[in-house]
Structure formats: structure tokens, C-alpha cells
Amino acid sequence: MSRIFKVLFTLIGALAGLFLVNVLSEIQFVRTIENKSIVTAVSAAIVILFGLIFFILSPKALKTLEELLSVWEKQIQTKSLTEILLGAVGLIIGLIIAFLVSQPIYKIPIPYVGSVISILLYGMLGYLGLKIGMSSKITLSDRIREITSSSSKKTPKIKEPSKEYSGIPKILDTSVIIDGRILDIARSGFIEGPLIVPVFVLEELQHIADSSDNLKRNRGRRGLDTVAEIQELNNIEVVIYKGMIDEIPEVDSKLLKLTLDLGGKIVTNDFNLNKVARVQNLDVLNINELANAVKPAYLPGEEMHIHIIKEGKEQNQGLAYLDDGTMIVVENGKNLIGNSIDVVVTSALQTSAGKMIFAKPKS
């Protein structure tokens, strides 16, 4: 590849020298030279000189080109498919406009000026179309400004921690916003009081959404969409807290300080934040604990119809799952994998990971 590039780059240098020779040949002084052999020799020397210069510079040019391509590849990886497609459309439109504009420029009577200006137009308008196309999508910063501006129209900006609310404030952390179930809970009316979304949590969501990792980027954007949808609910008050609490660097510590100042409750799915908040005697609403609490209870002796899907950890055990994710451990169910059977509940166990039900085949 390096050798091919050297040959091509040398040819480009020779063509540049030939272009310069053609430009010089248009000068009146050169035309008056009667000895054409001298002109030919000088022209050949210029072409060879330019080819030699480009040949010497080819390794450095190749290295620079590889670095530019590497940077371009990294930039492309950070863009979504929609942004790339919009950029391609913008590039095509820019080149079409450059083609139309360059047609009258080609007719400029000064030699080569029209061609040079046209090449510059293609480059500038193509790049401009690419940038406009890729920036036409609503940016994450615009989304945050949209959220905060719409919030300021619905509710007043919090200026003091002692602001009076119609109920106990619920401070949302990043994990519970990304989780998304808080939207369904708020929509159902099972939560009262204002929902507080600190602006530093929105900034953390933006940083996640700006990540080069596709999964993190989607999680961050889902979190911002969740905040926007919560704001549209009419049955609950949503407040964007504008205070930054600059004296505390960590987001979790800022949430704990804000919860303490407002006398509210922190809503989270973060296990560690949950523990720290309880140590500081702060009230915590954990969505995972709520989900486990509302799962139906099955008493010993009750019957259910399940589908055994895989083998359990202990000997001869089979495992099945309910629609809510509850695991059913079936005694002597190993030989029944792949079958739907009726079982009788023998006991239930509540763990930190969720509820487990032990059962045995009805027969």
C-alpha cells in the first residue's frame, strides 16, 4: 500500500508541475522565447522536480492521511445512523449546489482561475452541506434546554430550599430516570407531591447520552425522553431544580444534600445510594422494592400452571418463571423440562434479588 501511494503521490506531483508549466506558457515573456528546446528542457525539469519533491514527501503525506482517516473513523463511530444519513444527504446537496454555481465561473476568461475557484467551491459547499446535515438533528443540549424551559413555564424555579410544596418532594436520581418505570408510576397516580429533577442529574444524563458506547448513548437518551414525558403529565407537579451545589463534586452526594435541604424523599434504584441514604436517616423510595412488593403472593397449597424451561442448581430441580419474573423452583422437575404442568406451592422465599417460589408437581 505504501509503494502504491508513493507512485500515485509522485504522479500527482508531476501533474502539479505540468499544471505550472501550462500556466507559465501563457505568460507573454515565455512566448517570446524562440529557442523551443530550452523551453522544453525547463518544462521537463519542472515536471521532474515536482515529481521528486512529492516522492520525498510521500511517507509523511501517507502518515498524515492515515491519522486523518483514523480521526474521521472515530468521529463516525460517535454518530448515530440517522446523523450519518443526514450528513450524506447534506453533502450531496452541497455538491449539487457547487456544480450549479461553478458553471458560470468556468467561463471566466483568465486561464485556470475558473477551475481553481470551482474546486474551492466544491470543497467548501460540500463540507458546509455535510456539517448542516449532521447538525440538523435536535442535539441533546437542545433537549435539555427544552426540558428546563418547559418546566419553568409550568412551575417556578426553586430559589430556596425552604420552598413550600403541596406534598413531600420526591428527588429523582439518574438510575430511576433511565429505568423509566417512574413514568408509569406517576401516570397511575400512586405517587404524590412534586417530582424534583436536579439540573446536575440532567447534565449526567447528557454525558451518558454523549458516550461513544451505543448502549450508554441509548440509555441516556431514554432518560431525557422520560423526563420530557413526565413533564407532560397533568396529574403531577414536576420541578427542575436549577441549583448546582458546586461545593460537592459527586452527583450522589449532591442528591443526598438536596434531599436533606428540601426535607424530601430520594427515589432511586441504585443499591449503594440506597444504603448511604438510609445510614443518613433519609427516606428512600426504591422502585425495585416496590416492584417486589406488588408481586402476587402464593401460599403453600395453592396450585398454578407453569412451563418448565431449564434445569435448576440442585439435583432433579426444574426452573420456571412467571410473567413478572418470579422464579419457580420445581422439585423433581428436571425430567419435565419443556413441558407445561400443574404444580402445588410448597413454600416461598423473599430475597434481595426478588421472590422465589418452591413447588412440586401436582401428580
RAGI-V742504 format. One record per residue. N is the residue number from 1. D_FIRST is the distance of its C-alpha to the first C-alpha in whole Angstrom. Layout:
# RAGI-V742504
n	d_first
N	D_FIRST
N	D_FIRST
This chain:
# RAGI-V742504
n	d_first
1	0
2	4
3	5
4	5
5	6
6	9
7	10
8	11
9	12
10	14
11	15
12	16
13	18
14	20
15	21
16	22
17	24
18	26
19	27
20	29
21	30
22	31
23	33
24	35
25	36
26	38
27	40
28	43
29	43
30	40
31	42
32	45
33	44
34	45
35	43
36	40
37	38
38	38
39	36
40	34
41	33
42	33
43	31
44	28
45	28
46	27
47	24
48	23
49	24
50	22
51	19
52	19
53	20
54	17
55	15
56	16
57	16
58	12
59	11
60	14
61	13
62	10
63	12
64	15
65	13
66	12
67	15
68	17
69	15
70	16
71	20
72	20
73	19
74	22
75	24
76	24
77	25
78	28
79	29
80	31
81	30
82	33
83	32
84	28
85	30
86	32
87	29
88	28
89	31
90	32
91	28
92	29
93	33
94	32
95	30
96	33
97	35
98	33
99	33
100	36
101	37
102	35
103	37
104	40
105	37
106	36
107	39
108	40
109	41
110	39
111	36
112	33
113	34
114	34
115	31
116	30
117	32
118	31
119	27
120	29
121	31
122	28
123	26
124	29
125	31
126	28
127	28
128	31
129	32
130	29
131	31
132	34
133	33
134	32
135	35
136	37
137	38
138	41
139	39
140	41
141	43
142	44
143	45
144	47
145	49
146	50
147	51
148	53
149	54
150	56
151	57
152	59
153	61
154	62
155	63
156	64
157	62
158	63
159	64
160	66
161	66
162	69
163	69
164	71
165	70
166	71
167	70
168	68
169	65
170	62
171	59
172	56
173	53
174	49
175	49
176	52
177	50
178	47
179	49
180	51
181	54
182	56
183	56
184	58
185	60
186	61
187	61
188	64
189	66
190	66
191	65
192	67
193	67
194	64
195	60
196	59
197	55
198	54
199	52
200	50
201	49
202	48
203	45
204	44
205	44
206	42
207	39
208	39
209	38
210	36
211	34
212	30
213	32
214	33
215	36
216	37
217	36
218	38
219	41
220	41
221	42
222	44
223	46
224	46
225	47
226	50
227	52
228	52
229	53
230	56
231	57
232	58
233	60
234	64
235	66
236	64
237	63
238	60
239	60
240	56
241	57
242	56
243	57
244	54
245	56
246	54
247	55
248	54
249	50
250	50
251	50
252	52
253	55
254	55
255	56
256	59
257	60
258	60
259	62
260	64
261	65
262	65
263	67
264	65
265	63
266	60
267	58
268	55
269	53
270	52
271	54
272	53
273	55
274	57
275	59
276	59
277	60
278	63
279	64
280	64
281	67
282	65
283	65
284	62
285	61
286	59
287	57
288	57
289	60
290	62
291	60
292	61
293	65
294	65
295	64
296	67
297	69
298	70
299	73
300	74
301	75
302	73
303	71
304	68
305	66
306	62
307	59
308	58
309	54
310	54
311	55
312	56
313	56
314	60
315	61
316	62
317	61
318	59
319	57
320	58
321	57
322	59
323	58
324	58
325	56
326	59
327	58
328	61
329	61
330	63
331	65
332	65
333	62
334	60
335	61
336	61
337	57
338	56
339	60
340	62
341	65
342	68
343	68
344	71
345	70
346	71
347	70
348	67
349	65
350	64
351	61
352	59
353	56
354	58
355	61
356	62
357	64
358	66
359	67
360	68
361	69
362	72
363	73
